[in-house]
Amino acid sequence: MNRLKVDWYRDLPEDSGLVATPLVANGVMYIENMDGHHYALNAATGETLFDFAGAGSALAGPAISKG
């Protein structure tokens, strides 16, 4: 455990928590906050691949189909 380190972190501008545990598939981390803002991040670097403000609050986290 003493070899664990933080490679990157992400401050989210919204004052709301995440809807669910982040989902990682094919090197991309998908997160969504309770205000319905969606993010796709490079899982290795934390670089933003896209962000999208949905219309309204979120009730569930991201999901992958045939991924």
N, C-alpha and C positions, 0 to 999 in steps of 0.2 A: 504494500500500500504506500510506502514512502516514496515510490517512483512515479506516482500519479502526478500529472500537472495539467494545467489549463492551457490548451492550444489557442483558444479564442473564446470570446463571449460576445453576447449581443444585448445591447440596451434597446428596449422597445419603447417608442415614444408614447404610446397610449398608457393610460393609467389603469390598465386592466390586466388581469392574469390570463394565462393560456387556457384554452378550452380543454386540451387533452395533452397527453405525453407526445412529444415531437415524433413524427413519423419519418424514417429514413429509408429511401429506396434509390438504388443506382447512384449513390453519391450525393443525393439531394435531400436536405432536411426540410420537411414541410411543417409549418406551425400556423396556428390560428389563435387570435386572442378573442376575448369574450365580446368585443365590439364588432366582430366580423371581419377583421383585417387579416388577410392571408399573406404568408411569406414563404418563399422558397429560397433556401440558402445552400451554398456549397458546403457540404458537411465537413470537408477537410479544412476549409479556410474561413468559413463564416461569411464569405462574400454574398451579397444579395443578388439573386438571379432574377427574382421578380417580387413585387409586393402589390397587393390589390385590396382596396377598401370595398368590402361587400356592403350590401344594403341591409343594415340591421344587425342585430346581435346573433351570435352563433350558438347553436345548441349541441353541436357535436364536432369532434376534431376531424382532421383530414383522413381520407381513405384512399387506397390504391386498388385499382382493378386491372387485372392481367399485367401486373407490373413485375 
